[in-house]
């Protein structure tokens, strides 16, 4: 019984972390879900836990800076 509960919990957590969260963040920030996953991977690689926390906001800010720069040029 405990093993079944553990399996369901792990599957639910993986679905939420890898599918649902990038979709929701992508809609709210206007970023593609794959870009969010890529940003999280890079953030974890270069910044550890802090990199994970700041990866998506930094990506959204960079996207806006690039869009602003393109309008100015």
C-alpha positions in Angstrom: 0.0 0.0 0.0 2.8 2.4 0.9 4.6 1.7 -2.3 1.5 2.4 -4.4 1.0 5.8 -2.6 4.7 6.6 -3.1 4.5 5.8 -6.8 1.4 7.9 -7.3 3.0 10.8 -5.4 6.2 10.7 -7.5 4.3 10.5 -10.8 2.1 13.4 -9.8 5.0 15.5 -8.7 6.9 14.8 -12.0 3.9 15.7 -14.1 3.4 18.9 -12.2 7.0 19.9 -12.3 7.8 19.0 -15.9 4.5 19.6 -17.7 2.1 21.8 -15.9 4.4 24.4 -14.4 6.2 25.3 -17.6 2.8 25.6 -19.4 1.4 28.0 -16.8 4.6 30.1 -16.6 4.8 30.2 -20.3 1.3 31.6 -20.6 1.8 34.1 -17.9 5.2 35.4 -19.1 4.8 34.9 -22.8 7.7 32.4 -23.0 7.6 29.1 -24.7 7.6 26.2 -22.2 10.8 24.7 -23.8 12.5 28.0 -23.2 11.5 27.8 -19.6 12.8 24.3 -19.2 16.1 25.3 -20.9 16.4 28.3 -18.7 15.9 26.2 -15.6 18.5 23.7 -16.8 21.0 26.5 -17.4 20.2 28.2 -14.1 20.7 24.9 -12.2 24.0 24.2 -14.0 25.5 27.7 -13.4 23.8 28.9 -10.2 22.6 25.9 -8.3 19.5 26.5 -6.2 19.8 30.3 -6.6 20.0 29.8 -10.4 16.8 27.8 -10.4 15.0 30.6 -8.5 16.2 33.3 -10.8 16.3 31.5 -14.1 12.8 32.2 -15.3 12.5 35.8 -14.1 15.9 36.6 -15.7 14.8 35.0 -19.0 11.6 37.1 -19.0 13.6 40.3 -18.3 16.1 39.4 -21.1 13.2 38.8 -23.5 11.8 42.2 -22.7 15.2 43.9 -23.0 15.8 42.3 -26.4 12.3 43.3 -27.6 12.9 46.9 -26.5 16.3 47.0 -28.1 14.9 45.7 -31.4 12.2 48.4 -31.4 14.9 51.1 -30.9 17.2 49.9 -33.6 
